[in-house]
């Protein structure tokens, strides 16, 4: 007469064991494949700043400013990395406040060998920190392109410190770190708002605050060596596979979809920009070809992990056309001197891409075992466009206001712009005491 009770007890024990096993399977656990993939992705994104962005920017300025332009990228890498380790990571990705993180991870306190972030459940938290650090680095470095040829090196360093904490860190938390924009459903897979809109808007504000370069619109400000910019583009292009593919935070199909969409968008952007330039000017320039590729890469970024490959082609083509018009026509009509078209390529591209994520996001691509996929307009969720617009407006307005305030503070303390004499001489000699060989 005890057998039914024993069977019931055994069944109950099995159910409890099964539930415990399921919980264990769902528990965060470091995965070797994901960790290896993310180590490579982190290295690729770091390469995007130095040497990628450094060469890309250096090839497009005049010879007398090549080293000074490269120095901005190198300095941003070093300085921002240290600031991210000390406080940036904690304020962006620790805690669940709507507006800002907390101090639990200051100086990486509490990050051990087996520690895992709830935001990246299959890799060590230290690796997640390092990966996000490379994003902060390149975003600060991108802004320097808008003020190339005329900003003090000391002012650029001060700007990196202030801007990182008043613009980049809050927006990274809002969108990716558990803040209010992510909670309301804003889609930004790899940085349309956090990286590209922020860098582009900050670049435009900085260009307006500093004013135009001497001789702008009157003298020949032609690039020193476009071949350097081509090499830089190649490094950026490959690095973007880590930038967008790595934002899947693991080695899987979603990373592959992001990489393929990224590559196709770059190709479409390059073709469309070159075709427009060829039709308008009679010749397709090398600078136009690589500019179109960068426009496609930046524009696909926020949508890359949500879309199908053919969506990448459409988004890249749109980037090539709209960014071309902004850099060639709008810039000259409004006569603002964004030296290396940070706003026209990254700001405009980030805006387009963020909105296109709301159009093309496909649930089948972004679905996970834990959550259903994220859908956009073409997948039956028209409301997503409104959510995307809110994200764009909030980030744009905050970035513009905070950047202007940071620049004004620097200007009244140490000054923003080099003297007219230093600008004529060239920043390589004036600021660094070095020059390229004749």
PEWO-V287530 format. One record per residue. N is the residue number from 1. PHI is phi as a letter, one per 40 degrees, with the letter a starting at -180 (NA if undefined). D_FIRST is the distance of its C-alpha to the first C-alpha in Angstrom with 2 decimals. Layout:
n=(N,N)
phi=(PHI,PHI)
d_first=(D_FIRST,D_FIRST)
//
This chain:
n=(1,2,3,4,5,6,7,8,9,10,11,12,13,14,15,16,17,18,19,20,21,22,23,24,25,26,27,28,29,30,31,32,33,34,35,36,37,38,39,40,41,42,43,44,45,46,47,48,49,50,51,52,53,54,55,56,57,58,59,60,61,62,63,64,65,66,67,68,69,70,71,72,73,74,75,76,77,78,79,80,81,82,83,84,85,86,87,88,89,90,91,92,93,94,95,96,97,98,99,100,101,102,103,104,105,106,107,108,109,110,111,112,113,114,115,116,117,118,119,120,121,122,123,124,125,126,127,128,129,130,131,132,133,134,135,136,137,138,139,140,141,142,143,144,145,146,147,148,149,150,151,152,153,154,155,156,157,158,159,160,161,162,163,164,165,166,167,168,169,170,171,172,173,174,175,176,177,178,179,180,181,182,183,184,185,186,187,188,189,190,191,192,193,194,195,196,197,198,199,200,201,202,203,204,205,206,207,208,209,210,211,212,213,214,215,216,217,218,219,220,221,222,223,224,225,226,227,228,229,230,231,232,233,234,235,236,237,238,239,240,241,242,243,244,245,246,247,248,249,250,251,252,253,254,255,256,257,258,259,260,261,262,263,264,265,266,267,268,269,270,271,272,273,274,275,276,277,278,279,280,281,282,283,284,285,286,287,288,289,290,291,292,293,294,295,296,297,298,299,300,301,302,303,304,305,306,307,308,309,310,311,312,313,314,315,316,317,318,319,320,321,322,323,324,325,326,327,328,329,330,331,332,333,334,335,336,337,338,339,340,341,342,343,344,345,346,347,348,349,350,351,352,353,354,355,356,357,358,359,360,361,362,363,364,365,366,367,368,369,370,371,372,373,374,375,376,377,378,379,380,381,382,383,384,385,386,387,388,389,390,391,392,393,394,395,396,397,398,399,400,401,402,403,404,405,406,407,408,409,410,411,412,413,414,415,416,417,418,419,420,421,422,423,424,425,426,427,428,429,430,431,432,433,434,435,436,437,438)
phi=(NA,c,c,d,c,c,c,c,c,c,c,c,c,c,c,c,c,c,c,c,c,c,c,c,c,c,c,d,a,c,b,c,c,c,c,c,c,c,c,c,c,c,c,c,c,c,c,c,c,b,c,d,c,d,c,d,c,c,c,b,b,c,d,c,b,c,c,c,c,c,c,c,c,c,c,c,d,c,c,c,d,c,c,c,c,c,a,d,c,c,c,c,b,b,g,b,c,c,b,a,c,b,c,c,b,d,f,g,d,g,c,b,c,b,c,b,c,c,c,a,c,b,b,c,c,c,c,c,c,c,c,c,c,c,c,c,c,c,c,c,c,d,d,d,c,c,b,d,g,a,c,c,c,c,c,c,c,c,c,d,c,c,c,d,c,c,b,c,d,c,c,c,c,d,c,b,b,g,c,c,c,c,c,c,h,c,c,a,c,b,h,c,c,c,c,c,c,d,c,c,c,c,c,c,c,c,c,c,c,c,g,c,c,c,g,c,g,b,b,c,b,c,c,c,a,c,c,c,c,c,c,c,c,c,c,c,d,c,c,c,c,c,c,c,c,c,c,c,g,a,c,a,c,c,c,c,d,c,c,c,c,c,c,c,c,c,c,c,c,c,c,c,d,c,c,c,c,c,c,c,b,g,a,c,c,c,c,c,c,c,c,c,c,c,c,c,c,c,c,c,d,c,b,d,c,b,b,c,d,c,c,c,c,c,c,c,c,c,c,d,c,c,c,d,c,c,c,c,b,c,d,c,c,c,f,c,b,c,d,b,f,c,c,c,c,c,c,c,c,c,c,c,c,c,c,c,c,c,c,c,d,b,d,c,c,c,c,b,d,c,a,c,c,b,b,b,d,c,b,g,b,c,c,c,c,c,c,c,c,c,d,c,c,c,c,c,c,c,c,c,c,c,c,d,c,c,c,c,c,c,c,c,b,b,g,c,b,c,c,d,c,c,c,c,c,h,c,d,c,c,b,b,g,b,a,c,c,c)
d_first=(0.00,3.79,5.58,6.96,8.02,9.48,11.14,12.49,13.78,15.35,16.91,18.20,19.64,21.26,22.80,24.17,25.53,27.03,28.68,30.02,31.35,33.06,34.63,35.80,37.30,39.12,40.38,44.08,44.81,48.18,48.76,51.37,52.77,53.19,54.74,57.20,58.15,58.77,60.89,63.13,63.21,64.25,67.03,68.22,68.48,70.29,72.71,73.46,75.27,76.98,78.59,77.67,78.80,81.51,83.16,82.67,84.37,86.99,88.23,88.98,91.08,94.64,95.39,96.31,92.81,90.57,89.52,89.08,86.77,84.69,84.62,82.85,79.92,79.78,80.02,77.33,74.98,75.58,75.79,72.98,70.60,71.20,70.86,67.62,66.19,67.37,66.35,66.40,62.95,61.32,63.12,62.31,58.73,57.11,55.63,55.04,58.09,59.65,63.10,62.83,60.41,60.16,61.26,57.96,59.25,62.87,64.15,60.72,59.11,55.40,55.66,54.12,53.31,49.93,50.79,50.19,51.75,49.58,52.39,52.08,48.53,49.05,52.23,53.31,54.71,57.91,58.47,57.86,60.43,62.92,62.53,63.15,66.07,67.87,67.73,69.33,71.98,73.14,73.17,75.60,77.66,77.94,79.72,82.49,83.69,84.91,87.24,88.38,92.04,92.47,89.72,90.06,87.62,86.97,86.29,83.81,81.91,81.85,80.74,77.78,76.60,76.98,75.85,72.71,71.45,72.81,72.20,70.00,67.28,66.69,66.65,64.29,61.88,62.36,61.55,59.30,58.13,56.12,59.16,59.99,61.40,58.38,56.12,58.12,57.69,61.00,60.77,62.63,61.12,63.64,66.38,68.39,68.56,67.88,70.19,72.63,73.37,73.59,75.92,78.02,78.50,79.21,81.68,83.51,83.74,84.96,87.55,88.87,89.01,90.82,93.14,94.50,95.71,99.43,100.97,98.02,99.35,102.72,102.20,100.39,96.95,95.83,92.99,93.96,91.93,89.61,88.44,86.65,84.92,83.85,82.27,80.56,79.26,77.72,75.92,74.75,73.59,71.42,70.28,69.13,66.40,64.91,65.77,64.03,61.63,60.51,59.72,56.56,55.52,53.95,54.60,53.44,54.66,55.79,58.13,59.56,60.17,61.92,64.12,65.17,65.97,67.93,70.01,70.81,71.81,74.21,75.75,76.18,77.69,80.17,81.25,81.72,83.60,85.87,86.52,87.55,89.79,91.32,92.11,93.52,95.40,96.07,94.24,90.62,90.61,88.33,87.61,86.52,84.22,82.32,82.36,80.66,77.99,77.28,77.21,74.61,72.50,72.62,71.95,68.87,67.28,65.37,64.13,63.54,59.76,59.26,61.53,62.09,64.93,67.31,66.90,68.24,71.33,71.99,71.50,73.72,76.44,76.39,76.72,79.66,81.54,80.89,81.21,84.41,85.90,84.95,86.42,89.53,90.45,88.77,89.45,93.15,93.53,92.09,93.75,90.99,91.00,87.47,88.72,86.00,84.46,81.28,81.02,82.06,79.55,76.64,76.88,77.48,75.11,72.31,72.87,72.87,69.82,67.78,68.59,67.96,64.46,63.95,65.30,63.75,60.40,57.88,54.16,53.34,55.22,53.90,50.22,47.64,43.86,43.78,46.35,48.10,51.65,54.76,56.98,60.68,63.07,62.91,59.11,59.07,59.26,62.81,61.99,61.69,65.49,65.92,63.50,65.44,68.71,67.51,66.64,70.06,71.96,70.17,70.60,74.17,75.36,73.81,75.11,78.62,78.94,77.41,79.40,82.63,81.97,81.19,84.34,86.53,85.26,86.08,89.45,90.60,89.49,90.26,91.46,89.96,92.75,95.05,98.79,100.94,102.55,99.23,98.07,101.29,101.06,97.45,94.31,93.91,97.02,97.02,93.43,92.51,95.85,94.97,96.00,95.41,98.01,100.87)
//
